[in-house]
């Protein structure tokens, strides 16, 4: 029997999935650690993690996977990697990290990117990069250059989190076009790395890893890594992608007009188009999708709400010994609109949909004699949905519209309140599928290794497990609640 393994390196945990090639079914999944990984914030707006911790949790997740389903390591045909986007990992010539990773929700480089946007010219940046350099990976590397020159001078390669994990697996420093685009390190007009931005920032071109196709036998598992993981050396790493393009891929969202959503650590709506497009204010961002080619370009338009899972986790930690399922049940006891209680979920760094403002989380309308934890939990979930809808309206203005949105039956989409609020606020039918990022990465590896001939074959095990349709009466109630919420922006 042959298998594929997919890994999803998040900022909360590392997930692993074992996929049976012949059926396309997920045989087992695991995650590590059992509680959310720590994020270090030495200063306001900072967020860092140790890349070595990701590797340690990946090793542990692999052992947990093996414990859940006994499989012969010789049957693993390929490995795929999904990873938290926009992070920066800098390594020396030995591949050792020189400092903690500056991760996706870190805001320290926002002013650097905004300055580059104006100095290089807004029109130039939007034409070539589809975005402001903003608070993305290239700008984070510039921050290291300005503030930690003793570290910058030792950098051999600047990598994304998934590139680092692949380096640990294979010993090869590599990246992809999709990956470079998420770091604002890809020039769409010239179809090459963003040499002009590198020059503007004073970053040597040699710091950029070698380019490999997203779907391909990129490199093979070393003997050392195989020993740590309990797998066989020589297994190809055949796919890597940022978590949101990969989430879209895992839902078979590959073609123009298709839209995916996720609500895990961050909340995202991601739509696919067939031409480069951008928001002039860079409130939502455009990247190269995983299946984009010169002949058939595919652009992923992404809106992100940083404070999604962070708000839900904060509520759980600070309101007693609740489970997420228990919070969902309590939320369902409160009425639509949470009886006037509103949460603005912007407490996890600068929010791009708010022009990179770090507004902080805000609770509005609290009445001590009327509101309970049920209202608080519902207001949190509704606030996240309303923030996503705010960004979705920007996407609509760009021409990215959808009557149907696909989502994995996971994370906050497990909550009936969240699902209903999403469908009735956006007006889109929500289709739920039995997949997640790790499973998607495994399917991607199957395509990259040539095991599956095409996407249709790769997704034969993908099943629709539920549909939520908007209701015109509920849409009116949610519309009024959204308007009241938006009035506080």
N, C-alpha and C positions, 0 to 999 in steps of 0.2 A: 504494500500500500504506500502511496506517495502523498506528501503533504507540502503545504506552504506555511511559512510562519510570517506573521505581520506584527510589527511593533509600532506603538504610538507613544512618542515621548512627549508627554504633556508637562505643564508646570505643576499640576496637582499629583500626578502619578504616571507611571509607565505601564502601558497595557500591552498584553501579548495575546495573539489569537492563533490557533492551529486550524488550518483549513484542509479538508480532504479534497484532493484534486478531482477525483472522479465524480463527486456529487456536488461540489461547490458548497458543502455544508460546513459550518463552524463546529468542530468537534469539542473544543474547549477554549476558554478564555481566562485570563488572570490579570491581576494588576498589583502593583507594589509601589509604595507602601500601602497599608490598609487605611491610614489617615492621610490627609493632604500633605505633600511635601512642603517644607518650610521655604519661604521667600524672604531673603534678607533685604531690609530697607534701612540703610544707614542714614539716609537723609530723605526728606519729603520728596516724593516723586521717583525715588530709586526703587529698583527691583532686581535682585541678583540671585542666581543659583550656581552651585558648584557643578560643573559638567561631570566630574567624577561621581557625584551622587546619582546622576541619571544612569550612568553605566552600572553602578552597584544595584540600583533598583531594576534595571533591565535584566541583569544576571538573576536576581531573585525572582522576577516575574517569569523567567524561563523555567526555573526550577518548580515554581508553583504550577506552571502549565503542564510540565511533565508529570507532576503528582496528580493532577486532575485527569489526565488521559495518557496512559502509558503508550508511547510510540517509539519506534526504532529511529534513532537519529539518522541512520543511513537512508531513511525514506524521505528526508527533508530535501526538496528539490530546489528551493529558492527562498530568499528572505526579502521582505519589503519593509521600508521605514517611512513612517509619518512622524512629523515633529512640530513642536510649537514654533510658529513663524516669527521672523523679524529679530530673533536673538543674535547676539554676537559672541562667538567663542574665538579667542586668539590663542594660537599655539606656537611653540618654538620649533626648531628643526627636528626635535625628537617627538613632536606631536603632543607635548605636554602643555596643558592650559597654563597660561601665564597669569591669569586672574579669573575671578568668578565671571560667569556669563552675564552680560547685561541683557535681560530678557525682554519679551515683547511689551510688557506693560510699564517698562521703565521710561520716564518722561524727560530725563536729563538732557537729551540731545535735541529737543524740540526747537529751541531757539537757534541752534546751529543749522538745522535743516531749513527753518524759515528764512534765515539770512541767505543761505545758498539759493533758495527759490527766487528771492528778489535780486540777488547779485548776478546770477546766471540768466535771469529773465524768466518771468512766469510762463510766457508763451514757449520759450525754448524748452523748459523743463517738462511742460505738459506734452509738447510734441514728441520729445525724445524719451522721456521716462514715464509718461502718462500720470505723473504724480509730482507733488512737491517732494524734495528729499526728506522733508519732515523729520519725524522721530523714528526713522527706519535704520536698518543695519549700517548703511554707509555713514550716516551721521553719528551713530554711536562709535564707530571706529575713529571718526574725526575727533570726537570727545576724548577718546583715549590718547590720541596724538597730542591734543592740547593740554590735557590735565595729568597724564601719566607718561611723559616722554621716556622715562627709564624702562617702561614696559613696552612702549611702541617700538623702540629701537631693537627689541629682541624678537618681534613678531616675524614668524616665517609665513604663516597662513592665517587669514581671517575667514572664519567659517560660520555657517548657520548650525543650529543645534543638531539637525539630522546629518549634516556633513561630518560633524565631529563623531557622532555615534558610528557612522560608516567608516570613519578613519580608525576608530577603536576596533572595529570588526575586521577590516581588510588591510590596514596600514597604508591606504591610498587616500590622499587629499583630493577630493573631487567635489563638484557641485553641478547644478543644472541651470538651464535658462530660466525655468520657472522660479528656482531658488534665487538666482541673481535678481530677477525682476521684483521679488518681494522685499529685497534689501535696497531697492532703487539703485541697482548696480548693472542694469541692462538697458541698453539704448535700443528702443523699438524701431526708431527711424533708420538707424544704421545696421540693425540686426547684429550687434556685437556688444561686448561689455561696455559699460558707461565710462569710457576713457576720459570724457570731458569732465565728469563729476570727480573722478579719481584725481585728475590733474588739479581741479579747483580745490580739493581738500588736501592735496599734497600727499596722496597715498600711493605707494609704489604698485604698479600693475602686478608685480610678482606675488603680491599678497593674495591675489584671487586664485582659488584652486582651479585645477583643470576641469573643463566642461565635459560632461557625459550626458547622453540622452536620458530622460526621465525613465523610460521603459527600455532597459537594456541590461545585459550582463556587465555591470559596472566594474566589479572586482570580486574577489573570492575571500571567504572566511579564512583567516590565518589559523595556524595550529594553536598559537597562544590563545586567541579569542575563543576558538572552538573548545579548548580545554576548560576555560572559565564558564562557558555557556552549557557545557555538556552536550555539544553537537559535534558533527564531523567537519574537519577542515575541508576546504574546497567548495563549500556551498556558495553559489553566486548571490551577491546582493544585487537585485535586479530591478529595484524601484525605490525612489525616494521622492517625497513631496511634502510641502508645508501642510499643516493640519487642515486648513480650510479648503484649499484645492483638493486635498485628499478626501475630505469629508464629502465634497461634491462628487468626486470620482466614485467613492464607496456607494453612493446612491445612484450611480449610473447617470449622473448629470454631466454630459459631455458636449451637448449640442446647443446651438443658439436658441434662446427662449426658455431653456430649462433652468430651474432655480432650486437651490438647496438651502437648508437652514440647520443650525446647530445651536444648542444652548448648554454649553459645559462651563469651563472656566471663563471663557468669553462667550458672548452671544453674537452670532453671525448670520447674515443673509448673503448668499453668494449666487450671482447670476452669470450665465455664459453668453457671450456675444461673438460675432464673427468678424469684428473689426476693432481696432484700437479706439477706445473711448475714455473720456475722463470727466471728472467734476472739476470745474475751474477753481474751486476752493479746496480741493483735495479732502473733502469731508468723507467721501467714500473713495476707495482706491481700486486701481485696475492693475492686474498682474497677468503674466502669461500662464494660461491654464495648462494642466498636465499633458493634454493631448495636442497642444498647439504645434503646428509645423509651418514651414515657409509657404507650402502650397495651400494649407488649410489652417489659417490662423484662428486661434481661439483665445479670447480675452475673458478672464474672470473678474467680475466687478464685485467688490467685497465691502460690506459695511460691518463695522465691529463695535460692540458695546463692551468695553473692558470689564465693567463692574457686574457682570452677570453671575457667574458661579461664586465670585468673591462676596457679593451681597448675600446670596443664599447661605453660603458657608458662615458668614459673619452672624446672620440671624440664628443659625443653628447653635453656634458656639455661645452666643450671648443671651439666649432665652431659655436655657435649661437643657435637660438631657433628652432632646428630641432626635428622632431619626428623620431623614428627608421624607420618607413615606408618611410619617406622622404629621410633619409640617404640611404636606399636601392635603391630608385629610382635614386638618384644621382650617386651612385656607378655603376649602370648599364650603365651610360653614358660614363664611362672611358673604355679603351680597356683592354684586358687580359694582365696582367703584369704591369698594372697601369703606362704605359709609363716610366718604369725604376724606379718608386718609390717603395720602399720596407719597410715593417714594420716588425720588430722582436718583437712579442707581449709578452715580458718577463718582465713586469713591475709590477707584483703582487706577489712578494715574490720569494723564491727559487723554481726553476723548476726541478722536478725530472728527466725529460728526458734530462736535461743538467747536470746530476750528482749533483743535489742540488745546483747549482750555482744560485746566484741572479744577473742576468745579466742586469736587467733593460730593459725598452722598448727602442727600437732604430729605428729611422727613417733614411733611407739611400737613397741618390740619389735625394734629393729635389732640384728642379729647379724652381726658383721664377717666371720665365717668361713663364713656360710651365705647371706647375701643379696647379690644382684647388682643391676645396673641393671634387669634384667627384673622382679625383685620390686618395686623402687622404682616403676617405671612402672605396674605392675598395682595396687599399693597405692594410688597416686594416683587411678587411674580408679575402683577399688572404693570408695575413700573418698568420692569425689564422689557416686557412686550411693547409698551408704549415707546420706549427708547428705540427699540428695533423698528417700530413703525415709522418713527420720525426719520430714521435713516432710509427706510424703504421708500419713503416719499421722494427723497433726493434721487434714489436710483430710478424711480419712475420718471422723474424729469429728464434723466439721461437716456430714456427709452428702454430701460430694463423693467419689464412688467411681467407679471405672472398670474395666471388664474389658479395654478397649482404649485405648491411648494412641497418638496420632499424633505423628510427628516428621518433620522434614525430614532427608533423607539428606545431612547436612552436619555440620561441626564434630566434636564428640566422638562423634556417632552414626555417624561413618565407621569407628569402631573396633569390630571384632567383640567384643572383650573388654567394652567399655563397653555395647554393645547387649545381650549375653547377661547381663551382671550386672544391667542395668536390668530386663529381663524376668523374670529368676528371683529377684530380690530383691523387686520390687513384686508379682509374680504377674500382671502385665498383659501382654496381647499387644501387641507394638510394631509398628505399621504405619509404614513409611517412604515418604516422598513426594519427588518431584523439585521441591522448592520451597525458597525461602529468603525472608528478610524483604524484600529488594528486589523480588522477583517478586510477593510478596503485596501490596506497596504499589502496584505497577503495576496489579494486578487491582482493587484498591480504587479507584484513579483511574478505571478503566473504569466501575465502578458509579457513582461520584460524578459523572462527567461525563454520565451517561445513555447511555453507549455500550452497556453491558450492561443488560438489563432486570432481571436478578435474579442471585443468587449462583450458581444452577445454570448459567446461561449464562457467567458470569465464570470458573467453574472447569472449563470443558470441557477445558482442557489439563493439568489436574492428574492425575498418574499415580502409582499405587502401584508402588514399585520394590523392595519387599521386606517380608517379615513375619518377626518373631522371636517364637516361641511359648515360653512357660515350660515347663520339663521338671520333673516332680515330684521326680526324684532330684537334679537340680541345685539345685532350690529348697531342698532340705534342706541342701545344702552351703553355699549362699549365706545361708540363714537362720542357720546356726551362725556364719558369718563376720560377718554383720551384728550378731548378739548380742554377739560378742567386741568388735567395733568400738564399739558403743553403750555398752558397759560403761565406756568411758573418757570419756564425756560428763560 
